[in-house]
């Protein structure tokens, strides 16, 4: 008899990502007001396929340098968009917004 064990994997996510996926917009905006990194917020919104939120965050962003920042894997927001794109129409809209902003 072969003994099997269940393997649990842990996927890292931020509290902002959790707020976005649970659609707790108030919590997400409070986190931004308290200093949560905008680049990470946009990355989390992209990962959660919340494209309208991405566009809103881009409009509210005063520092265009966030588009040049990279995450721990040395990926910028264009990388994140390409990795998590689920809708071609939204992906193109977001990519154009990135280009117009930066």
Secondary structure, DSSP 8 states (H G I E B T S, - for coil): --------------HHHHHHHTT-HHHHHHHHHTT--HHHHHHHHHHTT-HHHHHHHHHH---GGGGT---TTS--HHHHHHHH---HHHHHHHHHHHHHH-
